[in-house]
Structure formats: C-alpha cells, structure tokens
C-alpha cells in the first residue's frame, strides 16, 4: 500500500486495516523513505516496507518473505532498525 494516497493516507488506512483485520499482512511502499516515517509505519503494524525505487526482484522478495516470514526489510532498513533509529 502506498503511503501517499488521495482521500486517506497509507498511515490511516494501515491503522484501520490492522484494527479490523490484524491477520492481514501489509507491505508499505513509498518514495518517502525517511527512517522516522518507516519506524512509525512499522510501529503502526506494517509488516514490510519497500521504496518505490525498488526493483521488481525486491518487490517479489518482499511479497514472498512477507507471506512466509510475516515481514520483509531490506538490508538498509534492517541496519537502521538494529541501530535503533
């Protein structure tokens, strides 16, 4: 789901989806890849995050890993999370 959408932004939609259907896995996608935004989306229930500039292979991996493992974070995001952004 895109972070920036008309009518309702992705953050608000994410919270509604997770409140009504907590078992649904949500992959957020955005050109906005600031660490604070990503960490906020994760805190609100996003299972994965990828940049809109990601390759089709990355998108495929994100979908696959989110389905199998419940989450997907690329190596850059994983580093940010480990450093406690």
C-alpha positions, 0 to 999 in steps of 0.5 A: 500500500502506498503511503501517499494516497488521495482521500486517506493516507497509507498511515490511516488506512494501515491503522484501520486495516490492522484494527479490523483485520490484524491477520492481514499482512501489509507491505508499505511502499513509498518514495518517502523513505525517511527512517522516522516515517518507516519506524512509525509505519512499522510501529503502526503494524506494517509488516514490510516496507519497500521504496518505490525505487525498488526493483521488481526482484525486491518487490517479489522478495518482499511479497514472498518473505512477507507471506512466509516470514510475516515481514520483509526489510531490506538490508538498509532498513534492517541496519537502521532498525538494529541501530535503533533509529 
